[in-house]
């Protein structure tokens, strides 16, 4: 039996608050500073004053439990306001309903569950329910299928724009298909799938159609409002049944906040979990969570109220201007190119002859944080960039640093023998993940733990199949 008295967090005696703060600050000192404008993924900042408002509101209702709507009707009313605002931006009419969730993954899981349960009612001979989606769809759909006992049928995308191939989706439909998925835009490349054609196909075949607008739901409508010509992707299309839109991305709200929208209450009915058959209180959950702080709801409500249409339009104008400046500058750098022609503020950088993962290491030396993505489905290895208002003023520096790092990498060459690594990876491709790592790690100087430079490790991962990568990553994280 473990000794709780010797647990370093518990201790025995109470700890002075000042000491708790000192220890916390020591931990936080190792985190990345997200205020620099150089973190190009996972950070969506507006301005200090607006962020302070959202943070203060969050703290004000931190103790409010949104489960107990009888105790905190304010949270329920703010959630209703948020859903109404987002629905109005995404072509919703008075029939559209929804809920605030903890993030895009939860929103997607609820939409997938709704499609599955709706099909179970309407397809009495349904086997294992299937989702048809392009390879660019977010991993959250695969997670939902994993949790909900469903099967995923992935389809290819066009090799230039990385948009869904609707003909391939049509061919993938079976008697067990319950849901078609499109992204507006996809997270990996920032391009919008042909949602109109996907929704029409879903309607033709009597299937649900989910639009993943977690990225675009709170920026694409404002791009339209400032004159951008964008393809249809929302409830204006009759075949669309559900939409996910994150408040904590380009809605700029604090984590964790997203919205899932349903075309009508009949569909949303399938999202609910209700249980009154135990000795406990009756549980009524429209989302995955039960108890949840009202902080994210109230903060999102306050931020939307503070920015208004004009505020969001100004941010969209700033974001798109900065994104296009960045793309033009990157495309002018020898050896680098932006993949596809993204419609909004996310894009990916590929290199024809340079090791893109080692480029990320060199950029990290200059303070830039970029997200590596492996070669999958015709997309080469690349670096993902999510622009934010804070990163727009840094675009000239970004372009200059990318050019300098690319030139250095071209002059110095890779830090390891890529040809030998590729040959060795092919030799052990069929072996157990542990054997693969034991064979290849020494070639990269990996001795355990997270290395200071991730380029060699990402290069190794890129050489393996997705199945082997997944197994290795599971093994590693489970051991930590």
C-alpha positions in Angstrom: 0.0 0.0 0.0 1.3 3.4 -0.9 2.1 5.9 1.9 -0.1 9.0 1.5 2.0 10.9 4.0 5.0 10.6 1.8 3.2 11.8 -1.3 4.9 15.0 -2.5 1.7 16.8 -3.4 -0.3 15.8 -0.3 2.3 16.2 2.4 1.1 16.1 6.0 0.6 19.6 7.1 -1.1 22.4 5.2 1.1 24.5 3.0 1.1 28.3 3.2 -0.6 29.9 0.2 2.6 31.9 -0.6 4.5 28.7 -0.9 1.9 27.2 -3.1 2.2 30.2 -5.4 6.0 29.9 -5.5 5.8 26.3 -6.4 3.2 27.0 -9.1 5.2 29.7 -10.7 8.2 27.4 -10.8 6.2 24.9 -12.7 4.8 27.5 -15.1 8.3 28.9 -15.8 8.8 25.9 -18.2 5.8 26.7 -20.3 5.9 28.4 -23.7 5.1 32.2 -23.6 2.0 32.4 -25.7 2.0 36.2 -25.7 4.9 36.5 -28.2 2.8 36.0 -31.3 5.2 33.2 -32.3 3.1 30.3 -31.2 1.4 29.3 -34.5 -0.9 26.6 -33.2 -3.5 26.3 -30.4 -3.4 29.9 -29.4 -6.1 32.4 -30.5 -5.6 35.7 -28.8 -7.4 39.1 -29.3 -6.2 42.0 -27.2 -5.3 42.3 -23.5 -8.4 44.3 -22.6 -10.9 41.8 -24.2 -9.0 38.8 -22.8 -9.0 40.4 -19.3 -12.8 40.8 -19.5 -13.3 37.2 -20.4 -10.9 36.0 -17.7 -12.6 38.2 -15.0 -16.1 36.9 -16.1 -14.7 33.3 -16.0 -13.5 33.7 -12.4 -16.8 35.4 -11.4 -18.8 32.2 -12.2 -16.1 29.6 -11.7 -18.0 27.9 -8.9 -21.3 27.8 -10.8 -22.2 24.2 -11.9 -24.0 24.3 -15.2 -25.5 20.9 -14.4 -27.8 22.5 -11.9 -29.9 24.8 -14.0 -32.3 25.4 -11.2 -29.5 26.9 -9.1 -27.8 28.7 -11.9 -30.4 29.7 -14.5 -28.0 32.5 -15.6 -25.7 29.9 -17.2 -28.5 28.3 -19.0 -29.7 31.6 -20.3 -26.2 32.6 -21.5 -25.8 29.2 -23.2 -29.1 29.8 -25.1 -27.9 33.2 -26.1 -24.6 31.8 -27.5 -26.3 29.0 -29.4 -28.7 31.5 -30.9 -25.9 33.8 -32.0 -23.8 31.1 -33.6 -26.9 29.6 -35.3 -27.7 33.0 -36.8 -24.2 33.2 -38.3 -24.5 29.7 -39.7 -27.7 29.8 -41.6 -29.9 28.6 -38.8 -33.6 29.2 -38.6 -35.9 29.1 -35.5 -35.8 25.3 -35.6 -32.1 25.0 -35.1 -31.0 24.2 -31.5 -27.8 23.3 -29.8 -25.6 23.3 -26.8 -22.2 24.6 -25.5 -19.6 21.8 -25.1 -16.1 21.5 -23.8 -14.5 21.6 -27.3 -14.7 20.5 -30.9 -14.1 16.8 -30.0 -17.1 16.7 -27.7 -19.2 18.6 -30.2 -18.2 16.1 -32.9 -18.9 13.1 -30.6 -22.4 14.3 -29.9 -23.1 14.8 -33.6 -21.8 11.3 -34.4 -23.9 9.8 -31.6 -26.9 11.7 -32.9 -26.4 10.3 -36.4 -25.9 6.8 -35.1 -29.0 6.8 -32.9 -31.2 8.5 -35.5 -30.2 5.8 -38.0 -30.9 3.0 -35.5 -34.5 4.3 -35.3 -34.9 4.6 -39.1 -32.9 1.7 -40.3 -34.1 -1.5 -38.6 -31.6 -3.7 -40.4 -28.6 -1.5 -39.6 -25.3 -3.4 -39.0 -22.2 -1.7 -37.6 -22.9 2.0 -38.2 -20.4 3.6 -40.6 -19.1 7.1 -41.1 -17.8 8.2 -44.6 -15.3 11.0 -44.4 -12.3 12.4 -46.3 -8.8 11.6 -45.0 -8.5 15.3 -44.0 -11.3 15.0 -41.4 -10.3 15.6 -37.8 -9.2 12.6 -35.7 -12.1 13.4 -33.4 -14.4 11.5 -35.8 -12.2 8.4 -35.4 -12.2 8.9 -31.7 -16.0 9.1 -31.7 -16.2 5.9 -33.8 -13.9 4.2 -31.4 -15.9 5.1 -28.4 -19.3 4.5 -30.0 -18.7 1.2 -31.7 -18.7 2.5 -35.3 -16.7 2.0 -38.4 -14.9 4.7 -40.4 -14.5 4.6 -44.2 -11.9 7.1 -45.2 -11.9 8.5 -48.7 -9.2 10.3 -50.7 -9.1 14.0 -51.4 -8.0 15.9 -54.5 -4.1 16.1 -54.5 -3.9 19.9 -55.1 -6.6 21.4 -52.9 -6.9 18.6 -50.3 -10.7 18.9 -50.6 -13.0 15.9 -50.3 -13.6 13.8 -53.4 -17.4 13.5 -53.4 -17.4 10.7 -56.0 -15.2 8.6 -53.8 -17.5 9.3 -50.9 -20.4 8.2 -53.0 -18.6 4.9 -53.8 -17.8 4.3 -50.1 -21.5 4.5 -49.0 -22.9 1.1 -47.9 -26.2 -0.1 -46.3 -24.6 0.6 -42.9 -23.6 4.2 -43.6 -25.2 6.7 -41.3 -23.2 9.9 -41.6 -21.2 11.9 -44.2 -18.7 14.4 -43.0 -17.2 17.6 -44.5 -14.9 20.2 -43.1 -15.2 24.0 -43.3 -12.2 24.1 -43.4 -10.2 21.1 -42.6 -7.7 21.7 -39.8 -4.7 20.3 -41.7 -4.7 22.4 -44.8 -7.3 25.1 -44.2 -9.4 24.3 -47.3 -13.2 23.9 -47.4 -14.7 20.7 -48.6 -17.4 20.8 -51.3 -20.1 20.8 -48.6 -22.9 21.6 -51.0 -22.2 18.4 -53.0 -21.7 16.3 -49.8 -24.9 17.6 -48.2 -26.8 16.9 -51.4 -25.5 13.4 -51.5 -26.5 12.8 -47.9 -30.0 14.1 -48.6 -30.3 11.9 -51.7 -29.3 8.8 -49.7 -31.2 9.6 -46.5 -28.1 10.1 -44.4 -27.0 12.6 -41.8 -24.4 15.2 -42.8 -22.1 16.9 -40.3 -20.1 20.0 -41.1 -17.0 20.3 -39.0 -16.7 24.1 -38.7 -14.7 24.0 -35.5 -12.1 26.1 -37.2 -14.3 28.2 -39.5 -17.6 28.6 -37.7 -16.6 31.9 -36.1 -14.5 33.4 -38.9 -15.9 32.3 -42.2 -19.3 34.1 -41.6 -17.3 37.3 -40.9 -15.2 36.8 -44.0 -18.4 36.8 -46.0 -19.6 39.9 -44.2 -16.4 41.8 -45.3 -16.9 40.7 -48.9 -15.1 37.4 -49.2 -16.6 35.0 -51.8 -16.9 31.6 -50.0 -18.6 28.4 -50.9 -21.8 27.4 -49.0 -21.2 25.2 -46.0 -23.9 25.8 -43.4 -27.6 25.2 -42.6 -28.5 27.2 -45.8 -27.9 23.8 -47.4 -30.9 21.5 -46.8 -28.8 18.4 -46.4 -26.7 19.6 -43.5 -28.0 18.1 -40.2 -25.4 19.1 -37.6 -22.6 21.6 -37.3 -19.7 22.0 -34.8 -18.1 25.4 -34.2 -15.5 26.2 -31.6 -15.8 29.3 -29.5 -12.3 28.9 -28.2 -10.7 29.1 -31.7 -11.7 32.0 -33.9 -14.5 32.9 -31.5 -11.5 33.9 -29.2 -13.2 32.7 -26.0 -11.1 31.0 -23.2 -10.9 27.2 -23.2 -12.9 25.1 -23.2 -15.9 26.1 -25.3 -17.5 24.9 -28.5 -21.0 24.7 -29.9 -22.8 21.8 -31.5 -25.9 22.7 -33.6 -28.7 20.4 -34.7 -31.2 21.2 -37.5 -34.1 20.5 -35.1 -35.1 19.2 -31.7 -36.0 15.8 -33.1 -32.3 15.3 -34.0 -31.0 16.7 -30.8 -33.1 14.3 -28.8 -30.6 11.6 -29.7 -27.8 13.5 -28.0 -29.4 13.4 -24.5 -28.6 11.0 -21.8 -31.4 10.8 -19.2 -31.5 8.4 -16.2 -34.0 8.5 -13.4 -34.0 4.8 -12.5 -31.5 4.8 -9.7 -31.6 5.9 -6.1 -29.7 9.0 -7.2 -31.1 12.2 -8.5 -32.4 12.3 -12.1 -29.5 12.9 -14.5 -30.4 14.9 -17.6 -27.4 15.6 -19.9 -27.5 17.1 -23.4 -23.7 16.8 -23.6 -21.1 14.3 -22.5 -20.2 16.1 -19.3 -22.5 16.3 -16.3 -21.0 18.6 -13.8 -19.2 21.5 -15.5 -18.2 25.0 -14.5 -20.1 27.8 -15.9 -16.9 29.7 -16.5 -16.4 28.9 -20.2 -20.1 29.7 -21.0 -20.1 33.0 -19.2 -16.7 34.0 -20.6 -17.7 33.2 -24.2 -21.0 35.1 -23.7 -19.2 38.2 -22.4 -16.6 38.1 -25.2 -19.2 37.8 -28.0 -21.2 40.6 -26.4 -18.1 42.8 -26.2 -16.9 42.2 -29.7 -20.2 42.3 -31.6 -20.4 42.0 -35.4 -18.1 44.9 -36.1 -15.4 43.5 -33.7 -15.4 40.1 -35.3 -15.4 41.7 -38.8 -12.3 43.7 -37.9 -10.5 40.6 -36.6 -11.4 38.7 -39.7 -10.1 41.4 -41.9 -6.9 41.5 -39.9 -6.5 37.7 -39.9 -7.1 37.2 -43.6 -4.8 40.1 -44.5 -2.0 38.7 -42.4 -2.5 35.1 -43.7 -2.3 36.2 -47.3 0.8 38.2 -46.6 2.4 35.2 -44.9 1.5 32.8 -47.7 2.9 35.1 -50.4 6.1 35.6 -48.5 6.6 31.9 -47.8 5.9 30.9 -51.4 8.7 33.3 -52.4 11.3 31.4 -50.3 13.5 29.0 -52.2 12.5 25.4 -51.3 9.3 26.2 -49.4 5.7 26.3 -50.5 2.3 26.5 -49.0 0.1 23.6 -49.9 -3.3 24.2 -51.6 -5.1 27.5 -51.6 -6.6 27.9 -48.1 -9.8 30.0 -47.8 -9.1 31.1 -44.2 -6.4 31.6 -41.6 -4.8 28.1 -41.4 -2.3 26.7 -43.8 0.6 24.3 -44.1 4.2 24.7 -45.2 6.0 21.9 -47.2 9.6 21.7 -48.4 10.6 19.9 -51.6 14.2 19.0 -50.7 14.6 20.1 -47.1 13.8 18.1 -44.0 10.7 20.0 -42.8 10.9 18.7 -39.3 14.5 19.9 -38.9 13.3 23.3 -40.2 10.9 23.3 -37.3 13.7 22.8 -34.9 15.7 25.7 -36.4 12.6 27.9 -36.1 12.1 26.8 -32.5 15.6 28.1 -31.8 14.2 31.5 -32.9 11.2 31.2 -30.7 8.7 29.9 -33.2 6.3 27.0 -32.3 4.9 25.2 -35.3 2.9 22.0 -35.5 4.5 19.1 -37.5 2.2 16.9 -39.6 3.2 13.6 -41.1 2.9 12.5 -44.8 -0.5 11.0 -45.2 -2.9 10.5 -48.1 -0.9 12.3 -50.7 0.0 15.2 -48.4 3.8 15.5 -47.9 5.2 16.1 -44.4 4.6 19.7 -43.5 4.3 22.3 -40.7 0.8 23.5 -39.8 0.3 27.2 -39.1 -2.8 28.6 -37.4 -2.7 32.4 -37.5 -4.0 34.5 -34.7 -4.4 38.3 -34.3 -1.3 38.3 -32.2 0.8 36.6 -34.9 -0.2 39.0 -37.7 2.3 41.8 -36.7 5.0 39.1 -36.6 4.5 38.0 -40.3 7.5 39.9 -41.7 9.7 38.3 -39.0 8.2 34.9 -39.7 9.0 35.2 -43.4 12.6 36.4 -42.7 13.2 33.6 -40.1 11.9 30.9 -42.4 14.1 32.1 -45.2 17.2 32.2 -43.0 16.5 28.8 -41.5 15.8 27.2 -44.9 19.1 28.7 -46.2 21.0 27.3 -43.1 19.4 23.9 -43.5 20.3 23.8 -47.2 23.9 24.8 -46.5 24.5 22.5 -43.5 22.4 19.5 -44.5 20.5 17.2 -42.2 21.9 16.4 -38.7 21.7 12.7 -39.4 21.9 10.2 -42.3 18.3 10.2 -43.7 19.1 7.5 -46.3 20.4 5.1 -43.7 17.4 5.8 -41.4 15.0 5.2 -44.3 16.7 1.9 -45.1 16.7 0.8 -41.5 13.0 1.7 -41.1 12.1 -0.4 -44.0 14.0 -3.4 -42.6 12.1 -3.3 -39.3 8.7 -2.1 -40.6 7.0 -5.4 -39.7 8.4 -5.7 -36.2 6.9 -4.8 -32.8 7.0 -1.1 -32.0 9.4 -1.6 -29.1 11.8 -3.4 -31.4 11.5 -0.7 -34.0 12.4 2.0 -31.4 15.3 0.0 -30.0 16.7 -0.5 -33.5 16.3 3.1 -34.8 16.5 5.3 -31.7 20.3 5.0 -31.4 20.7 6.2 -35.0 19.0 9.5 -34.0 20.8 9.9 -30.6 17.5 9.3 -28.8 18.1 8.0 -25.2 14.7 8.3 -23.7 12.3 11.0 -22.6 11.3 13.9 -24.9 14.3 15.1 -26.8 15.3 18.7 -27.0 15.1 18.6 -30.8 12.1 16.8 -32.3 13.2 16.8 -35.9 14.9 13.4 -35.9 12.1 11.8 -34.0 9.5 13.2 -36.2 11.5 12.1 -39.3 11.5 8.6 -37.9 7.7 8.7 -37.2 7.1 9.9 -40.7 8.8 6.8 -42.1 6.5 4.5 -40.3 2.9 3.5 -41.1 0.1 5.2 -39.2 -0.6 2.0 -37.3 3.0 1.7 -36.1 3.1 5.4 -35.2 -0.1 5.0 -33.2 1.3 2.0 -31.3 4.6 3.7 -30.6 2.9 6.8 -29.3 0.5 4.9 -27.1 3.4 2.8 -25.7 5.4 6.0 -25.0 2.6 8.0 -23.4 1.4 5.1 -21.3 4.8 4.7 -19.9 5.1 8.3 -18.8 
